[in-house]
Each structure stands twice: as C-alpha cells, then as structure tokens.
Amino acid sequence: MFNRLYVHIPFCVKKCHYCAFISHNPEKGERAEYPALLLREMLLHAPAARPLDSIYFGGGTPSLLHPLQIARLLEKFAVYFGLSADAEITLEVNPGTMSRNSIKEFRDAGITRISLGIQSFDDAFLARLGRIHTTEQSRQAFHDAREAGFANISIDLIHSLPGQSLDQWRAELRHAIQLSPEHVSIYGLTIEEGTPFARSYPANSPELADDDLSADMFELADELLTSAGFEHYEIANYARSGYLSQHNSGYWKRDGYLGLGVAAHSFLRDGYGVRFSNPDNLEEYRRGVTSGRLTRVGACQLMQAEAMSEFMFLGLRLAEGVDLRAFEREFGRVFESVYGTIAADLVRFGFLIQNGRVLTLTSRGILLSNQVFEKFLP
Ligand code: SF4
C-alpha cells in the first residue's frame, strides 16, 4: 500500500564535486527514452489502493526533462494511480537548467511546488562545489518561479562548506530570508567517499568545519529562520505555516511510497512494511522494465522490532515528536515495555523531553540526533 509516488530522474548536466549520487550525462538520447521506461515500470506495479496524496520528481536533475514530458507523466500517473484533488506535486529544479518559459510550462504541466537547489548564494562557493549556476541565476530562477505563479517554493542551502566562516553562513541565511521562500532545507556538507571532495578534503583538512563550527552554523540557522517566522518542523527543514513538505513529512510518518525509476527506493505499507529499491544501473533498469520484470534490490520485509525502531527514529526527526499512543495503536505494545528504559535515560541526560504521551528531541538531542537514534536500533 502506498499513497505517495517518488519519481527519480537520474540525469545531470555535470557532476557536482561533492555528490555521490548516481547520475548520467543527458546527451546520450537516454533522456528522450526515459519517461517511456517510467511508464512501462508503472504498469508493472499494482495501482495504489487510494489516490496519491503527493508526487515528487527528484534526482539527479528532474528539470532537465521537458515540461511536456512531465505533463504526460502526470497525466498517466493520475489515470493509473489516481490523484487527490489537493495533491502536492514537487519538482526539484537546478537553477542552471530552467528559463522563464520552462518554469511557466512546468506549472501548466501540473507541478504545484518547486524545490530549488540553490545550495549557496556565494559564487566562489558555487564554483568550488562544481555547481553549474551562479547566484544571479538562482535569484532569477526564484523570481521566475514566483512570476509563473508558484506559491510554494522551497530552497536548499548547504553549510559547513570548506573554508566557510560563521559570518559567511549568516550572509547566506539572510540572502535566503530576503527572497522569502515558503520552505528552506538546510544541510551540513558531508564528504562522500569517491567524490572529488573526498580527495580534495581529507578528514584532517583544516578547511573543513569542525563539530563546534557546524553546530554553531546549525544553531544560527535555527535562530535566524525561526526569528523570520519559519517553523523548524524537522531537523533539517523549516517552513512557513501551512507549507510543510507533505511528501517528505510522509517519509517521516512512514506513509507508503512507491519509487519509479533508476535507483528509486520504495516503502510499501504491507504488514510492518516492505523496503526495496530499483537497480542503480540504467542499463539493468532498462533491461528489466522492457522485459516486463521488476528487479527489486535489497527487498526487506520488516519485522515488528525493525518497524518500531523506524517509527521512533523517523518520528523523532519531527518537531511534533512521537505520540506514544500512536505507537501503541500501531504495534499493540505498551511503549514503556519496549523502550521505557532507553527513553527514560535519554530524558534524564537531556536528549529527549516527554510531555504527557509525546516524546520530542531537545535542542541538544537535535544536535546529536544520530546518537539518539542509534539507541532505538533493534
Ligand atoms: S545536480 Fe544534484 S544530483 Fe546532480 S551532481 Fe549535482 S548534487 Fe548531484
């Protein structure tokens, strides 16, 4: 069972220096063929039991598809899966791949929400990251999206960039606030193995932010964005009231989602949940889909202990926290009989706070969230 759809578009104009995602050069004719593969894959899945509440085109660079390709996909998804009248339909957009016209056409195609991969408002950092756009293009893309009628725009920013100072990060945040988006996602840079960044910045590189500076940047984002009226609703996400990402909130609440496309992940709400992904090799994906066969990589039927663990560490990411009554309804177990000691210790050491039957992370717990989540692993 699923009520959300993720569609992976694996093409990028050029690989960013920090990125470990699998992406393909779009010049090989594959981009024209890819939507047809997605539709063939769609037909291999059973239709959803209920209409979709959200669709998310992620990548890669989904804005490399032509708006007419997106329109056709949405039309087919709506017929096959059904689509709620107020469904949130997000397109990730790289500011270097869109024009005033194309953004209008994406809106006409049915996209309701834009997620702009801005990452930085500093051209020197953008060049160092290997991004294909400038700050001016990002600003223009934002204004063009507004002018095209998008009332729900999210922007992504990365902090702890090599050599970045706290003052430079403050300037980034001010720039973001000044644009006045509805949603901001904030990520700390992670150095991924096998990327050019991993070679340029080994673990002991003096240019990398240490834990204290990263924590200061995280706290500064919280201070400036919440003062500007954003709600800090998830560890890395801020939104104006009424503009929380419906699709991503579904991930944290363990809604079922189907992933279409190369390397797309799925989580179906069958039993305690089934997780699997598609092959991350385009050729293997194409072979499977064209021969009418779904190749599920790493398929895993969750046991109760795994599902309870996920319920905790995904739910705790949200500012609304984990409702222990919902836990008990879902699993038929008294919360304290499963995690009573762990939760009590985390409350005692200041990582969690319990308010009635709701558990939430404290500010300290947010900063050290990975260590908190580990305690709930089966
Ligand atoms: S555009 Fe996104 S997916 Fe593509 S290489 Fe850059 S960071 Fe990776």
Residues whose N, C-alpha, C, O or C-beta is under 5 A from the ligand:
A	BS01	SF4	C12 K14 K15 C16 C19 F21 S23 G59 G60
